[in-house]
Amino acid sequence: PEARGQGLGRMLLDASKRRVDRLHLRSFAADARARRFYAQAGFRAVATGDGADNDENLPDIHYVWRKEAAA
């Protein structure tokens, strides 16, 4: 918790984005902070789950980020 808000997550995510054309991830639906972070980072929700496919059995959201084509 003490590392939150210092830009570390953004740095790691940006490094990953430079290496690939697409990223997939999941977040728990109840985690508003994560949902906001991923939306601001350009991820789009593509599916929701009821928790049957994760160990915690909590509703989740599947996100995808795609590199934009150069103009």
Secondary structure as UniProt FT lines:
FT   TURN            2..5
FT   HELIX           8..19
FT   STRAND          22..28
FT   TURN            29..30
FT   HELIX           32..40
FT   TURN            41..42
FT   STRAND          44..49
FT   TURN            52..53
FT   TURN            55..56
FT   STRAND          60..66
//
